[in-house]
Amino acid sequence: MATSQDHHIMAMQTTGLNPVIHALGRLYGSFVGSILIGAVAIAALLGLWQWLAVWFEVPTWLVSKPSDFLGRLVLDWQAISYHAGATSLTILKGFALSVIVAVPLALSLVSVAALERGLYPVIVFLNIMPKTVIGPILIIWFGIGPLVAALIVFLMCFFPILVDSMSGFRAVDPRLFYISRSMGATQWQSFWKFRLPAAMPAIFSGMKIGVVKAVEGVIIAEFIASNKGLGFMIMQASSFMDMSLMFAGLIAAAIVALIFNGAMSIAERILMPWGNAGH
C-alpha cells in the first residue's frame, strides 16, 4: 500500500508536470503548434517513402526517393526559386482578381433578385466548362504567357469565392437592416458596420477553397500556357525523364500552396479578430 509520503511525492511530481502539460496544450492549439505538427507528419511520410523505396528497390526512373528530390531542391534552388516566384506571382494576380470581382458581384446578386435569376445560371454554365478546354482559346486570344495562366487561375478561384460570398451576405438577419435604418444609418454604413463583418467568415471560407484551386489551376495553366513557372519546369523535366526534378517541382508547388494557405489564415486572424476571441 502507498504511504502518505508516496502520495506526497506523486502530488509534487504531478504539480511539477502541470506547467509542462499546460504549455504543450497551448502549443498544440496555436498556429506555431499546427506548423510543427504538420512538419512532423510530413517528415514521417517522407521517411516512410524513403524506407519503402529502398526496401523494394524501386528504380529512380519510376519513382524518385525523397533523398534524391530533396537534394535537387538544394542543388537547383536558384532555378526552382525563380520558377516558384513566377508561379506565386501568377497565383497572386489571378486570386486577387477573383476576389475583386467575385465579392462585389456576390453582393449585387444577393441584393438584386432579378440580377441573380438572370446572371447566376450563366455563371454556373461557364464554371462547368473545363478549364483545360478554355486554355487553348485563351492562348489564341492572348498568346502564351503569364496573362493566360493568371486568367485560368481567376476562373478556377472565382466560383467558390462567389458562392460562399453569396451565402455570407444572404445569412445576415434582415431585422438588422430595419434597426439600422430606424437609427438613421445609410446603406453604406450598414454595409461596413454589420453586413460585411457578418459575411466575412463565409467569404474567407470561399477564399480558402479558392487559394487551393489557384495552386491547382496555375500548374495546369503552366503546363499549356506559360514559358516559366513550376508547371513549365515540371513539363521540361518530364521531357528529359528527370524524375527527381519533377518531384522537386511538385514539392516546391506544395510549399507555395502551404505559404498561401498560411497567409490566408494570418489574414483571417488579422481581419476577423472577433473570430479568435474564444481561443
Disulfide bonds with the S-S distance in Angstrom:
none
